């Protein structure tokens, strides 16, 4: 029964940490754009730059 004396305050501390993390995220605009991250895997990668001819020649 003594463990309840530890678990109740611990759960309240974890609840406070979760609520504060949520409000931190809201204040720092973490939830403003919810559509773009879902579409980013569908975007094509930019083309790789062509290698320089000076670097490709044997010396």
C-alpha positions in Angstrom: 0.0 0.0 0.0 3.0 2.3 0.5 3.7 2.3 -3.3 0.5 4.3 -3.8 2.1 7.1 -2.0 4.9 7.1 -4.6 2.7 6.4 -7.7 0.1 9.2 -7.2 2.7 12.0 -7.0 4.7 10.4 -9.9 1.6 10.3 -12.1 0.8 13.9 -11.3 4.4 15.0 -12.2 4.1 13.0 -15.5 0.8 14.6 -16.2 2.2 18.1 -15.6 5.2 17.3 -17.9 2.8 16.2 -20.7 0.6 19.2 -20.3 3.6 21.6 -20.3 5.1 19.9 -23.4 1.8 20.3 -25.2 1.5 24.0 -24.4 5.2 24.5 -25.3 4.5 22.9 -28.7 1.4 25.1 -29.2 3.4 28.3 -28.3 6.3 27.4 -30.6 4.0 26.8 -33.7 4.6 23.0 -33.8 1.0 22.3 -34.8 0.5 25.1 -37.4 1.1 23.2 -40.6 -0.3 19.7 -40.4 -0.6 19.0 -44.2 2.9 19.6 -45.5 4.8 16.9 -43.4 2.3 14.3 -44.8 3.0 15.3 -48.4 6.8 15.6 -48.1 7.5 11.8 -48.8 5.6 12.2 -52.1 7.8 15.1 -53.3 10.5 14.2 -55.8 14.1 14.7 -54.8 16.0 17.5 -56.5 18.4 16.2 -59.2 22.0 15.6 -58.2 24.5 18.1 -59.5 26.7 16.9 -62.3 30.3 16.2 -61.3 32.9 18.6 -62.5 35.0 17.5 -65.5 38.2 18.7 -63.9 37.8 16.5 -60.9 36.8 13.4 -62.9 39.9 13.3 -65.1 42.8 11.0 -64.1 46.0 12.7 -63.0 
